[in-house]
Amino acid sequence: MIVTQKKTLVLILVEPAGPINIGSVARLCENFKVDELRLVSPRCDYLGQESIKMAVRGLKILEKSKVYEDLNSALSDCSRIIATCGRKEHGEIPLNSNKDALLWALRSDREETIALVFGREDRGLSNEELLKANKVISLNTSEDYPSLNLSHAVAIVLHQFNQLN
């Protein structure tokens, strides 16, 4: 008999600037059973009225979200880290298929804290930040307009993760 160890799913937003996005992401955390929302140096009032309005039933997650000064601190207890990248040109950092990376995060016979890391709305994660991850994934979008709204990207990745879990 195989015993599945508990997996803790943490969603990390680096320097989020939009309270509507933060509230929407908190709602998504509730939709997809994310255990914890972490915010790295938020650039807005993440507990303001716009965030609260968008969070709806994710309000508890929003209120319990933890704020960190830097990404290293937010990742300190995470054992499997997947970062997202919207840029196709990011140097030598290999991109993994979403399915392979997400399955990798789930396949372990020990307790794990899995982090899904999303970057800034205007420029994503830096290469230095991407290098902190075990795996880097991207969403296939149109070359004519590849940029996704932060909360939309989170929804897609959480949906993919949930399908495999």
C-alpha atoms as one frame of an Amber mdcrd trajectory, in Angstrom:
protein
   0.000   0.000   0.000   1.371   3.416  -0.984   0.813   6.171   1.526   0.608
   9.625   0.012   2.302  12.218   2.154   0.685  15.585   2.749   1.489  18.234
   0.208   1.151  21.865   1.207   0.471  24.159  -1.743   1.705  27.733  -1.410
   1.089  30.441  -3.986   3.603  33.305  -4.033   3.074  36.652  -5.744   6.199
  38.787  -6.137   5.616  42.531  -5.798   1.950  42.489  -6.830   0.749  45.994
  -7.685  -2.956  45.501  -8.332  -5.353  45.045  -5.428  -7.972  43.637  -7.804
  -5.493  40.968  -8.926  -4.578  40.093  -5.341  -8.231  39.730  -4.365  -8.903
  37.641  -7.472  -5.942  35.391  -6.670  -7.197  34.939  -3.092 -10.522  33.824
  -4.551  -8.699  31.378  -6.834  -6.813  30.019  -3.830 -10.174  29.138  -2.290
 -11.458  27.697  -5.592  -8.440  25.402  -5.968  -7.698  24.609  -2.309  -4.376
  26.451  -2.079  -3.164  26.236   1.502  -1.494  29.623   1.726  -1.043  32.885
  -0.163   2.289  34.674   0.262   3.002  38.197  -0.945   6.531  39.470  -1.513
   6.749  43.252  -1.020   3.231  44.081  -2.239   3.051  47.438  -4.039  -0.512
  48.209  -2.983  -2.923  47.891  -0.078  -3.583  44.172  -0.377  -6.276  44.375
   2.309  -8.034  47.367   0.734 -11.639  47.461  -0.429 -10.839  46.463  -4.032
  -9.022  43.313  -2.877 -11.716  42.426  -0.377 -14.456  42.902  -2.977 -12.713
  40.586  -5.471 -11.772  37.925  -2.915 -15.411  36.991  -2.191 -15.157  33.592
  -0.427 -11.364  33.777  -0.544 -11.450  36.544   2.057 -10.054  34.292   4.813
  -7.077  33.412   2.624  -6.551  37.091   1.805  -6.688  38.072   5.479  -4.296
  35.266   6.460  -1.842  35.922   3.627   1.728  36.373   4.775   3.911  39.244
   3.640   7.643  38.812   3.069  10.354  41.351   2.305  12.070  39.167  -0.290
  11.565  36.009  -2.311  14.210  34.025  -0.412  12.261  34.492   2.821   8.998
  33.484   1.155  10.631  30.313  -0.202  12.560  29.360   2.950  10.348  26.380
   3.884   9.441  25.297   0.329  10.891  22.033  -0.927   9.565  22.061  -4.512
   9.480  25.368  -6.329   7.909  26.067  -9.707   8.259  29.572 -11.126   6.291
  30.990 -14.010   7.749  32.947 -16.882   5.922  34.860 -19.572   9.043  35.840
 -21.497  10.282  33.496 -24.190  13.766  35.046 -24.101  15.253  34.519 -20.653
  18.752  33.266 -21.240  19.876  29.755 -20.478  17.064  28.912 -18.071  15.291
  25.811 -19.374  11.519  25.785 -19.626   9.708  22.648 -18.552   6.376  21.481
 -19.831   3.673  22.482 -17.393   2.440  18.918 -17.034   5.911  17.497 -16.357
   6.781  20.193 -13.819   3.466  19.977 -11.985   3.612  16.173 -11.882   7.168
  16.415 -10.546   5.884  18.642  -7.738   3.261  16.077  -6.775   5.447  12.966
  -7.058   7.144  12.472  -3.754   6.898   9.958  -0.971   7.511  12.566   1.720
   5.828  15.710   3.008   6.459  18.607   0.679   5.702  22.292   0.550   5.104
  23.130  -3.082   5.473  26.763  -4.142   3.998  28.198  -7.320   5.688  31.553
  -7.911   4.270  34.346 -10.064   6.015  37.600 -10.930   5.139  41.222 -11.225
   2.244  42.289 -13.403   4.423  44.536 -15.559   7.573  42.453 -16.009   7.282
  39.045 -14.368  10.169  37.424 -12.527  13.801  38.327 -13.124  16.257  35.681
 -14.300  17.813  35.736 -10.829  14.403  34.949  -9.333  13.707  32.221 -11.904
  16.980  30.533 -10.906  15.626  30.030  -7.373  13.095  27.553  -8.766  13.538
  23.847  -9.384  11.381  24.122 -12.499  10.230  26.991 -14.708   7.027  26.881
 -16.718   5.300  29.152 -19.194   1.855  29.396 -20.712   1.519  29.134 -24.470
  -0.033  32.345 -25.682  -0.152  34.232 -28.944   3.174  35.675 -30.087   1.253
  38.822 -31.066   0.131  39.430 -27.468   1.762  37.010 -25.037   1.069  38.926
 -21.799  -1.614  37.511 -19.517  -3.281  39.209 -16.586  -1.737  37.904 -13.353
  -4.942  36.410 -11.973  -5.710  34.745 -15.318  -2.267  33.122 -15.402  -2.749
  31.922 -11.819  -6.142  30.442 -12.743  -4.713  28.500 -15.669  -1.794  27.061
 -13.688  -3.991  26.140 -10.704  -6.462  24.460 -13.051  -3.639  22.436 -14.620
  -2.300  21.506 -11.168  -5.759  20.513  -9.954  -6.284  18.223 -12.957  -3.155
  16.264 -12.013  -3.718  16.157  -8.258
